[in-house]
C-alpha cells in the first residue's frame, strides 16, 4: 500500500537542470537507482549512466539526450526516497516544468517510466530537429512581456513568476527586443537562455505535428493523483485523451508555471518536494542546488502561510528528506 501524503506536491524540473555527473552519487549508494538507470539504458539502447555521469561525447546538453537524462534522474530520486521510506509515495498532487510534466505523470502513474522515456526521447529529437530561434527571460509580468513580444515577432514561452516571463523568437528579433528593452528599462536586465530553439512557441508547431502520432500511440491512463498541466495552468482532466491533447499543445504554447504553483497551493498542497536536476557552479552533485527552489520561494514570499519546501537531488538532500518520514 502507498504512503498517502494528501498535502504534498511533488515537483519535477525541466531542461537547464542537467549537468555531467548528475545522479552519480545516488547511483553509487542506492541499488534502486542503479535499477532505474539500467532500465533506462535497456529502453533507449544506450548507456544512460555513462552519458549522465561521464558525458564522453558532450551530448548531455543536446535536447534529444537532455530530456531522457533528466527524466531518469528525477524518477531515480523519487524511487530512492520511496526505498528509504519502505513503500510507494502517493502525494496529493504532482507538477513538472515543461519536460518535467512527463516526470510528474510517471509519478502519478499516468504514464509508465518506459513509455515516458520513449516519448521524451522522441520529443527531444523533434524539438532539436525543428529547433529555430532562442529564448530570453524578461523581468516583467506576462501582460507586459506580451506587448514586447508582439512588437518584435516573438512569443511568450513561459510565465515562471509574476515578474519573470520567458519569450522566444529568432536571434535577430530577440536581439532587437533586448536592445530596446534595455533602452527603456536601463535598470532591468534580460537574460538569453541556452536552448536549441524557441521552445513552447510557434517555432515548435512542426515538432508538435510530428509528435502527435507518438502521443496517440502512447499508453496513457488517468492519473492516480492530481497532475497539473503546463498548457492550462490547471489540473489535468482524469482522461487519457485530455492528457494527450494538453501534452500536444504544451509544445507550442507557454508553460503557465506560476499558475501551476498558485493553483496547487490554493488547493491545499502545503508541502513541496522537488525531485531531480541541479543547478549551480559546482561540478559535483553535492555542490548543486535545486532548480525550482528559487521560483517557489519567490512566488510565495508575500504569502502569510508559504508552502514548506524541500528537495531530493543528491545523496545529502535524500538523507535530509528521509528524516521527514
C-alpha positions as CSV (number, residue, x, y, z in Angstrom):
1,X,0.0,0.0,0.0
2,X,1.3,3.5,-0.8
3,X,2.0,6.0,1.9
4,X,-0.6,8.8,1.3
5,X,0.7,12.3,1.5
6,X,-2.5,14.3,1.0
7,X,-1.0,17.8,1.4
8,X,2.2,17.2,-0.6
9,X,3.0,18.4,-4.0
10,X,5.8,16.6,-5.9
11,X,7.7,18.9,-8.3
12,X,9.9,17.9,-11.3
13,X,12.3,20.3,-13.1
14,X,12.8,20.7,-16.8
15,X,15.8,21.5,-19.1
16,X,18.6,23.6,-17.7
17,X,19.0,21.5,-14.6
18,X,21.2,18.8,-16.2
19,X,25.0,18.6,-15.7
20,X,27.7,16.0,-16.3
21,X,27.8,13.8,-13.2
22,X,24.1,14.1,-12.4
23,X,22.9,11.1,-10.4
24,X,26.4,9.6,-10.0
25,X,26.3,9.8,-6.2
26,X,22.9,8.2,-5.8
27,X,23.9,5.5,-8.3
28,X,26.8,4.6,-6.2
29,X,24.9,4.4,-2.9
30,X,21.3,3.3,-3.8
31,X,20.6,-0.1,-5.5
32,X,17.1,1.1,-6.6
33,X,18.8,4.0,-8.5
34,X,21.0,1.6,-10.3
35,X,17.9,-0.4,-11.4
36,X,16.3,2.8,-12.8
37,X,19.4,3.7,-14.8
38,X,19.7,0.1,-16.1
39,X,16.1,0.2,-17.1
40,X,16.6,3.5,-19.0
41,X,19.6,2.0,-20.8
42,X,17.6,-1.0,-21.9
43,X,14.7,1.1,-23.2
44,X,16.8,3.7,-25.0
45,X,19.6,1.5,-26.4
46,X,22.5,3.5,-24.9
47,X,24.3,3.6,-21.6
48,X,22.4,6.1,-19.6
49,X,24.8,6.0,-16.7
50,X,27.8,6.7,-18.9
51,X,26.1,9.5,-20.7
52,X,24.8,11.2,-17.4
53,X,27.9,10.6,-15.3
54,X,30.8,11.0,-17.9
55,X,29.2,12.6,-20.9
56,X,32.2,11.4,-23.1
57,X,30.8,12.9,-26.3
58,X,29.5,16.1,-24.8
59,X,25.9,15.2,-25.6
60,X,24.1,15.9,-22.3
61,X,23.1,19.4,-23.4
62,X,21.6,18.3,-26.7
63,X,17.8,18.3,-26.2
64,X,17.4,14.7,-27.5
65,X,19.6,13.5,-24.7
66,X,18.9,16.1,-22.0
67,X,15.2,15.1,-21.7
68,X,15.8,11.4,-21.0
69,X,18.7,12.2,-18.7
70,X,16.5,14.5,-16.6
71,X,13.5,12.1,-16.6
72,X,15.8,9.3,-15.5
73,X,17.4,11.3,-12.7
74,X,14.0,12.7,-11.4
75,X,12.4,9.2,-11.2
76,X,15.6,7.8,-9.7
77,X,15.4,10.4,-6.9
78,X,11.8,9.6,-6.3
79,X,12.4,5.9,-6.2
80,X,15.4,6.4,-3.8
81,X,13.2,8.2,-1.3
82,X,10.5,5.5,-1.6
83,X,13.1,2.9,-1.0
84,X,14.3,4.7,2.1
85,X,10.7,5.1,3.4
86,X,9.9,1.4,2.5
87,X,6.8,1.9,0.5
88,X,5.5,3.9,-2.6
89,X,4.6,7.5,-2.0
90,X,1.3,9.0,-3.2
91,X,1.2,12.8,-3.0
92,X,-1.9,15.0,-3.2
93,X,-0.6,16.4,-6.5
94,X,2.3,16.5,-9.0
95,X,3.6,19.1,-11.3
96,X,6.6,19.4,-13.7
97,X,8.1,22.3,-15.6
98,X,8.0,21.6,-19.4
99,X,9.8,18.2,-19.7
100,X,9.2,17.8,-16.0
101,X,5.5,17.3,-16.7
102,X,6.3,13.9,-18.1
103,X,8.2,13.0,-14.9
104,X,5.2,14.2,-12.9
105,X,2.8,11.9,-14.9
106,X,5.1,9.0,-14.3
107,X,4.9,9.8,-10.5
108,X,1.1,10.0,-10.9
109,X,1.1,6.5,-12.6
110,X,-0.5,8.0,-15.7
111,X,2.5,7.0,-17.9
112,X,4.9,4.2,-17.3
113,X,8.6,5.1,-17.0
114,X,9.4,3.1,-20.1
115,X,6.7,4.8,-22.2
116,X,7.7,8.2,-20.8
117,X,11.4,7.6,-21.8
118,X,10.4,6.8,-25.4
119,X,8.1,9.9,-25.5
120,X,10.7,12.3,-24.2
121,X,13.4,10.9,-26.4
122,X,11.2,11.4,-29.4
123,X,10.1,14.8,-28.2
124,X,13.6,16.0,-27.6
125,X,14.7,14.7,-31.1
126,X,11.8,16.6,-32.8
127,X,12.4,19.7,-30.8
128,X,16.1,19.6,-31.8
129,X,15.3,18.8,-35.5
130,X,12.8,21.7,-35.8
131,X,14.6,23.9,-33.4
132,X,14.9,27.5,-34.5
133,X,15.4,30.7,-32.6
134,X,16.3,31.3,-29.0
135,X,14.7,32.3,-25.7
136,X,15.0,35.4,-23.5
137,X,14.0,35.8,-19.8
138,X,12.3,39.2,-19.2
139,X,11.9,40.7,-15.6
140,X,8.3,41.6,-16.3
141,X,4.8,40.2,-15.9
142,X,3.1,38.2,-18.7
143,X,1.0,41.1,-19.9
144,X,4.0,43.4,-20.3
145,X,6.0,40.7,-21.9
146,X,3.2,40.1,-24.4
147,X,3.4,43.7,-25.6
148,X,7.2,43.4,-26.0
149,X,6.8,40.1,-27.9
150,X,4.2,41.5,-30.3
151,X,6.5,44.4,-31.2
152,X,9.3,42.0,-32.3
153,X,7.6,38.9,-33.8
154,X,8.3,37.0,-30.6
155,X,6.0,34.9,-28.4
156,X,5.5,34.1,-24.8
157,X,7.2,30.8,-23.9
158,X,6.8,30.5,-20.1
159,X,5.5,32.5,-17.2
160,X,7.6,31.3,-14.3
161,X,6.8,34.0,-11.7
162,X,4.6,37.2,-11.7
163,X,7.7,39.2,-12.5
164,X,9.6,36.8,-14.8
165,X,8.4,35.8,-18.2
166,X,10.3,33.9,-20.9
167,X,9.8,34.8,-24.6
168,X,11.0,33.1,-27.7
169,X,11.9,34.2,-31.2
170,X,14.6,34.4,-33.8
171,X,18.1,35.5,-32.7
172,X,17.7,38.8,-34.6
173,X,14.2,39.5,-33.2
174,X,15.4,38.8,-29.6
175,X,18.5,41.0,-30.1
176,X,16.2,43.9,-31.1
177,X,13.8,43.2,-28.3
178,X,16.6,43.1,-25.7
179,X,18.3,46.3,-27.0
180,X,15.0,48.2,-27.0
181,X,14.1,46.9,-23.6
182,X,17.5,48.0,-22.2
183,X,17.0,51.5,-23.6
184,X,13.6,51.9,-22.0
185,X,14.4,50.0,-18.8
186,X,18.1,50.7,-18.0
187,X,17.9,49.3,-14.5
188,X,16.3,46.0,-15.5
189,X,18.2,43.2,-17.3
190,X,17.1,40.5,-19.6
191,X,18.9,37.1,-20.0
192,X,19.4,34.9,-23.0
193,X,18.8,31.2,-22.3
194,X,20.9,28.4,-23.7
195,X,18.4,26.3,-25.7
196,X,18.3,24.7,-29.1
197,X,15.2,26.7,-30.1
198,X,12.3,28.8,-29.1
199,X,10.5,26.1,-27.2
200,X,6.8,26.5,-26.3
201,X,6.2,29.0,-29.1
202,X,5.0,28.9,-32.7
203,X,8.5,27.7,-33.7
204,X,7.6,24.3,-32.3
205,X,4.4,23.7,-34.4
206,X,6.1,21.4,-36.8
207,X,7.7,19.4,-34.0
208,X,4.2,19.1,-32.3
209,X,2.6,17.9,-35.5
210,X,5.1,15.0,-35.8
211,X,4.9,14.3,-32.1
212,X,1.2,13.9,-32.1
213,X,1.3,10.4,-33.7
214,X,3.6,9.3,-30.9
215,X,1.2,10.7,-28.2
216,X,-1.7,9.0,-29.9
217,X,0.0,5.6,-29.7
218,X,1.3,6.0,-26.2
219,X,-0.3,4.1,-23.3
220,X,-1.7,6.8,-21.1
221,X,-4.2,6.4,-18.3
222,X,-6.0,8.5,-15.8
223,X,-3.5,9.7,-13.1
224,X,-3.8,8.2,-9.6
225,X,-3.1,11.6,-8.1
226,X,-3.9,15.1,-9.3
227,X,-1.5,16.3,-12.0
228,X,-1.1,19.9,-13.2
229,X,-1.0,20.9,-16.9
230,X,1.5,23.4,-18.1
231,X,-0.8,24.3,-21.0
232,X,-3.9,25.2,-19.0
233,X,-2.3,26.1,-15.7
234,X,-4.9,23.9,-14.1
235,X,-5.2,20.2,-13.0
236,X,-5.4,17.7,-15.9
237,X,-8.7,16.1,-16.7
238,X,-8.9,12.5,-15.5
239,X,-9.0,11.2,-19.1
240,X,-6.2,9.8,-21.2
241,X,-7.3,11.8,-24.3
242,X,-7.4,15.0,-22.3
243,X,-3.8,14.5,-21.1
244,X,-2.7,13.7,-24.7
245,X,-4.1,16.9,-26.1
246,X,-2.6,19.0,-23.4
247,X,0.8,17.5,-23.9
248,X,0.5,18.2,-27.6
249,X,-0.5,21.8,-27.1
250,X,2.2,22.2,-24.4
251,X,4.9,22.0,-27.1
252,X,3.9,25.3,-28.8
253,X,2.1,27.2,-26.0
254,X,3.5,28.9,-22.9
255,X,4.3,27.0,-19.8
256,X,2.0,28.5,-17.2
257,X,4.2,27.6,-14.3
258,X,3.2,30.4,-12.0
259,X,-0.5,29.4,-12.4
260,X,0.5,25.7,-11.7
261,X,2.2,26.6,-8.4
262,X,-0.6,29.0,-7.2
263,X,-3.4,26.6,-8.1
264,X,-1.6,23.7,-6.3
265,X,-1.1,25.7,-3.1
266,X,-4.6,27.1,-3.2
267,X,-5.9,23.6,-3.5
268,X,-4.4,22.8,-0.1
269,X,-1.0,21.4,-1.1
270,X,1.2,23.0,1.5
271,X,4.3,20.6,1.5
272,X,6.5,20.6,-1.6
273,X,9.3,18.2,-2.5
274,X,11.3,18.7,-5.7
275,X,12.9,15.6,-7.3
276,X,15.8,15.7,-9.7
277,X,18.1,18.1,-11.5
278,X,20.6,20.5,-10.1
279,X,22.0,23.9,-10.8
280,X,25.0,26.0,-9.6
281,X,28.6,26.5,-10.5
282,X,29.9,23.5,-8.6
283,X,30.7,20.4,-10.6
284,X,29.8,17.7,-8.0
285,X,26.2,16.6,-7.1
286,X,26.7,17.8,-3.5
287,X,27.6,21.2,-4.8
288,X,24.3,21.7,-6.7
289,X,21.1,23.3,-5.5
290,X,17.5,22.6,-6.6
291,X,16.4,24.1,-9.9
292,X,12.9,25.3,-8.9
293,X,13.5,26.3,-5.2
294,X,14.1,30.0,-6.0
295,X,11.0,30.2,-8.1
296,X,8.8,28.5,-5.4
297,X,10.1,30.7,-2.6
298,X,9.8,34.0,-4.6
299,X,6.3,33.1,-5.7
300,X,5.1,32.7,-2.2
301,X,7.4,35.2,-0.4
302,X,4.5,37.5,0.4
303,X,2.2,34.7,1.5
304,X,1.2,34.6,5.2
305,X,1.4,30.8,5.0
306,X,4.0,29.9,2.3
307,X,4.4,26.2,1.5
308,X,7.2,24.2,3.1
309,X,9.8,23.3,0.6
310,X,12.5,20.5,0.3
311,X,14.2,18.6,-2.5
312,X,15.8,15.3,-3.3
313,X,18.5,16.0,-5.9
314,X,21.6,14.2,-4.4
315,X,22.7,12.0,-1.5
316,X,22.8,14.8,1.0
317,X,19.3,16.0,0.3
318,X,18.0,12.4,0.2
319,X,19.2,12.0,3.8
320,X,17.6,15.2,4.9
321,X,14.2,14.5,3.3
322,X,14.2,10.9,4.6
323,X,14.3,12.3,8.1
324,X,10.9,13.9,7.5
325,X,9.4,10.4,7.3
